[in-house]
Amino acid sequence: MSDTVVGIAGTGRMGTAFARRLRETGTPVRVWNRSSDRTGAAVDAGAEAVALEALAEADLVLLSLTDAAAAEAVLAGMGAALAGRIVVEMSTLLPDQAEALEAQATALGAQFLHCPVGGTVAPALKGQLLGFAGGPAETLEQARPVLERLCRRVEHLGSVGAAARMKLAVNLPLALYWQTLGESLLLLRGAGIPAEQAIGLMAESSGGPAVLKNRAQVVVETLEGADQRGTFDIAGLAKDLHLALALAEREGAALPLSAAAEERYRAALEAGLGRFDGASLARRTAEG
Amino acid sequence: MSDTVVGIAGTGRMGTAFARRLRETGTPVRVWNRSSDRTGAAVDAGAEAVALEALAEADLVLLSLTDAAAAEAVLAGMGAALAGRIVVEMSTLLPDQAEALEAQATALGAQFLHCPVGGTVAPALKGQLLGFAGGPAETLEQARPVLERLCRRVEHLGSVGAAARMKLAVNLPLALYWQTLGESLLLLRGAGIPAEQAIGLMAESSGGPAVLKNRAQVVVETLEGADQRGTFDIAGLAKDLHLALALAEREGAALPLSAAAEERYRAALEAGLGRFDGASLARRTAEG
């Protein structure tokens, strides 16, 4: 599929990063966005901005939209022009939302994959995302050359619902970690241990997640008083945490730590911290 | 201090591992245990089993005991014979417990350090623990050559209370992680994703802690139905979590996730899972 033309619906932060990375690997890219003034960065990287109808003429269409309703509207907009194309929905969804989009796309004659990713803009630009793919194995094999330009690893989980669940499961510990870190740091109150030393030790311990090593500087600067813009920010973490809790509630499953964390995220959003890195939630907790 | 004689009070799992590692590095070791029949493994490794009075004649005495009360009794038992020695208390304690032991030891004329460690038997045997040291810097410099035979890194945190706090702060995320992992896995219920695949992806994601990579096999086997003996087991995790909550409560600090996790640990202990790896708590949660 080296000449595969890739269409991208949605040029938000992630859609734009997909476009830039695919252009860098020599892939022809078409982009569409509901607000057409937001395609500039993708076009600067060599993508062609097109109307929705022309996007459906791409061999493979990536959906990187706000939510399931936006994806549904875009699929409806492309309509029968999608017949014979491959649609890959990349956002974090509930399993039944992914299944409904799959039904809609296949009814239009398209092949459909759900492939939410782990990682945000920086790994996307380096082709280092983690792809959680669901849908027919043969469709995935057709899409794999394109997905592997974005991902260091593309894992087939089974159905589109299984992929949706895996993404929610992978994101949950990250959301909970920021509150956990805050509770840990609260134990250090008054001990006079510098943030850099504490974070260095927590990162090196067996309970320390990769994010603490990868983003140590952001975390330390946040704890020292300067909230930092996040790529996977508090608003995004809260949104995915909410999806996980909605799924669990529907299935009668109890997630006590997640529920307690959600209250903290709600308070952080009310305090206007939505655009900041998760470390700002830890700091808020650590301040007691 | 290459000829420093090291005394070890307490030959439980950790004390025995300290003795074996120190013997392996050529250090002369004396051991004492309240139940003298538990010194066998240390003696087999070349340590000399002695009476408490003789232990106090070592240059440096490590305390690896059940709790602060046991440490207090052992210090009292050694009494004035400790004058001029260095005492290093290695267990997880509350800050004020560490301070009380420091006062007791210095009143006997000894120098005192608190140095709880991160890591259990396997890293101890390889000299790969993480040491959280508190006490006078000059005492630490005298003890450092011995501590570095046990630890890959010995970090001076300041006072003995600061070291105690850092240890509690480092352990908290590990205790909370097992419950967090269980909540994540509960989201996968019915998706048909094999445990090995799910754990592999969680370990590779940015919220995945080091323990999930290091102990993946134990976690997968546990999730597949076979509870595994833990070195840092559910009983130990629950004990340290309880210390953290006791400290927070005393200081009026709210730790909502930790409090929710403690309920889960209590239930796991009641279900007889105390001797098993933390993964057994995750499994119990994942079963809903």
Interface residues (C-beta under 8 A of the other chain):
Chain A: P95 G118 G119 L130 F132 R153 E155 L157 G158 S159 G161 A162 R165 M166 L168 A169 V170 N171 L172 P173 L174 A175 L176 Y177 Q179 T180 L181 E183 S184 L185 L186 L187 L188 R189 A191 G192 I193 Q197 A198 L201 M202 E204 S205 S206 G207 G208 P209 A210 V211 N214 A244 L247 A248 E251 G252 A253 A254 L255 P256 L257 S258 A259 A260 A261 E263 R264 G288
Chain B: P95 G118 G119 L130 F132 R153 E155 L157 G158 S159 G161 A162 R165 M166 L168 A169 V170 N171 L172 P173 L174 A175 L176 Y177 Q179 T180 L181 E183 S184 L185 L186 L187 L188 R189 A191 G192 I193 Q197 A198 L201 M202 E204 S205 S206 G207 G208 P209 A210 V211 N214 A244 L247 A248 E251 G252 A253 A254 L255 P256 L257 S258 A259 A260 A261 E263 R264 G288
